[in-house]
Amino acid sequence: MPSPKSFRSASDCETTALARYTGEYRFRVWVKLDTGMNRLGFRLEEFAQAWREIAALKSVAPDMRVMTHLANADVRDDPKTGKQIRAFRNATVGLKAETSIGNSAGVLNFPESQGDWIRPGLLLYGVSPIPGARGTELGLTPAMTLVTRVIAIRAVKAGESVGYASAWRAERASRIAIAAAGYGDGYPRNVASGTSVLIRGTAQPLVGRVSMDMIAVDVTDGQAGVGDEVVLWGPGLPVEDIAERAGTIPYELICGVSQRVLHEVV
């Protein structure tokens, strides 16, 4: 059996555990090849030896698989992705193994990255991994809707401010709906004033700063009442739009919905 000390990559811990295992079970193993992400996996110069040594372990089932991860696939004209794919193909020539290269962006932008397996993440939510694009433009259907409800309607006089730091002041007599959601729920604190929410199916602008538990929405020109549903993102209001207004990416918003939010599968 190969010595665990012969492995000198980010996969050392897993490989050591496989080498030490003496039970009857045989593990189906994915071996990761680092083609330029420089995060996890065996480097190109290590891969051939590592593959041979892992394949020789008694704890490993014979049908090993190999994968890599694309660093820049969300940019269609970035040459690094092509280099990564070619490096992967060259390093795995002759291996009788199933392969996986494409993440969500790779699946969309680089058809040649679609090996035996693909790894869609954000695509499963119907969200675009391509900057500037929306999932609906790619034929996707949003699978997550973040909603709350109006808990109060406030009458605000011209010149009065709303929320922390008096960041927004009414230029006219206004009706402000207070909705029960904030950064404690995963709605981004730094989202820009004027960002839309949907109330009664109509886009209406958020005003002032996002609080931990509440947001304020100017409904002067729309309709809203206590108990109305407020869509923060979902069909008709792409999460990609909210991410842009917050200066972040939709991955962060989808991953950031907190555990205190009620999750329902519909």
N, C-alpha and C positions, 0 to 999 in steps of 0.2 A: 504494500500500500504506500502511495507517495506520502512523503512527510508534509504535514501542514505548513512547515516553515518554507516550503518551496513556493508558496503563494504570497505575492507581495503587492496586492492591489486592494481596492476598496471592498472587494468581495472576500477578504481574508476570513472574516468571522464565520460566514456561511460555509465556506469551504472547509475550515477547520472542524466545524460541527459535523459536516458530512463524513469527513475522514475518521472522526472519533466514534461515529455511530456504529454500533455492533448488532442492532436488531435485525429482524427479518424483512421489514418493510423496505421497498425500493422507491426512492423519491424521483418524481419526474422533475427534471431540472431545466430551468431557463438560464442560459449563460449570456451575460451581457457583455457586449463588445463596445468599448468606448471609441467612437469614430471622430470625436472632436467636441463633445459636450463637456468633457472634463469634470464629470460629477460622480458617476459610478461606472463600474465595469472594468474589464481588462483592457489595457492599452493594446494597440495594434501589434506591437512587438512582443507582447506577452501572450497574446491570444492563442496561438497554435499550441504552445506547450501547456497552457492552462487547460485547453480543451482536452488534450490527450490525458492529462493527469486526472481531471475530473471524470472523464469517461472510464478510467480504470478503477474508480472507487466502487467497492462492492455495494455501497448504499445507494448508488445511482442507477435508475432504470436506463435501459439502452437507448430509448428514444429521446435524447436530449434535444433541446431547441435553442435557438440563438436569436438575440435581439440587439437593437441599438436604439438610441434616442436622438431625434433631430433637434438641433439648437435654434435654427433660424427659418424653419419651414413656413412661418407666417408671412415671410417676405418673398414674393414669387420670383424676383430676379436676383436674389442673393446667391452667389456662386457656392457658398459653403455647403448648402444642402446637397447639391450635385456631387461635391467632393466626398461628403459623408456617405452617400449612397454607393458611389463607386468604391470607396474604401471598404465598405461592408461587403459588397459583392466579391471583391478581390480576396478578402480575408477568409471568406466562407466557401470559396470554390472547392468543389469535391466533397463538401460535408453533406452527408445524408441526414439533413435536419430541417425541420420546419423553421421558418424565419418570420420575424416581425420587425418592421422599420417604422411604418407610418403612424404618427399621432394624428390628432384632428386636423391640424394645418397641413401635414404631409399628405393626408388622404385627399384633401381638396386641391392642393397646389402642385403636387408631384405624384402623378399616378404610378410612376416607376417605384415609388416607395411602398407600394402595396404588395407585401410578401404573402405568406400563407395566412398570417394573422395581421389584423390592424388593431390599433388601440385608440378608438375614439373616446375622448373624455367630454370636452365641452360640447361636441356635436350631439351627444346623447340628450343634452338639455335644449337642443334646437337653437343654440347660440353660435354665432360666427367667431372663429378664432382669428379671422383676418381683419387687421385694423381697417376701420372705415367701412366695413361691410356689415350687413345685418343678416341674421339667420334666415329671415323670410326671403331675402334676395337670393339665397342659396337653395331655396326650396325646402327649408326646415320649418318645423312648427315648434314654437316655444313650449317647453314642458314644465316650466316653473312659473308660478304667479305668486308674488308677494303682496298680500292685501292686509289692510287694517280697516278701522272705521272712524268716522267723525264722532268725537266725544263732546264737542262744544262748538258753538258759534258765537263769535265775539264781534261787537260793534266797535270799530276803532275810528277815532276822529282824525281829520287831516292834521298832519304834523306829529301825531303820536307814533311811538316806536313799538316794535313787536320783537320779543325774544331777547336772548342774551346779547350784551354789548350794544344794544340798540342798533343792530346792524341793518335794519330796514325801517324806514319811516313812510307812513302813508302820505301820499300826495293829495289824497282826497278822502272823504268819508268812505270807509271800507268795511266789508264783511269778511271776517277771517275765520276759517274753519280750523279747529285744532284736531289733529288726528293722532291716534295712539300708536306711534312708531318712532323710533329714533336710533341713534348709533348703538344703544344697548341691544337692539334687535338685529343689527347688521346693516341698517340703512346708513350710507356713508355720511359722516359728520361734515366733511368738506365739500359736499355737493353745492353747486352754485345756486344762489337765489335766482328764481325764475325757472328752475327745473320743473318739468311737468309731473303731475300725478293725474290719475283719472278718477273723476267723481261723476256718477251718473253717465258714464261713457264719454265725458268731455274732458279734454286736457285743461287743467287749471294750475296756476303757478305757485310753487312753494316760495315762501318769503321768510327772510331772516335765517338765523342759524338753526341747524338741527340740534335738538336737545337729546338727552339720553333716552327719553321715553316719548317725546312728542315732536311733531312738526306743525308748522302753521302754513295754511294755504289761502291765498287770496281768491275768494269766490264772489267778489263784488259783481263781476260780469257773468257769473254762472249761477248754478243752483246747487244747493247742498243743505242737508239737514242732519241733525244728530242721528246717528245710527247708519248713515249712508256708508256704503263700502268705498274704500279708497284703494285703488290699485297703484302700488309703488313701482312695480314692473311686471310685465307679462304680456299676453296677447294685446296688441294695440299700443303697447308702450315698451319697446325693446329694452332689455337690460343693458344692451350695448350703448343706448342713448344715455342712460343714467351713469354708466361707467365713464363715458366721455365728459359728462358734466362734473364728475368727481375727480377727474384727472387720473383715473386708474383703468384697470382692465376688467372685463366681465367675470373672469375667473375669480377675482378677489371678492366680488359681491356675492356670487353664488356660493362660494366656500364660506363666506363670512356670516351667513344667516345664523343667528345664535340659537342655542338649545331651548331658550325660553319661548321661542316662536312655535306655535302649534303647527305641526307638520301633518298634512292630510294628503292621501293619495286618492285622486278622483278619476 
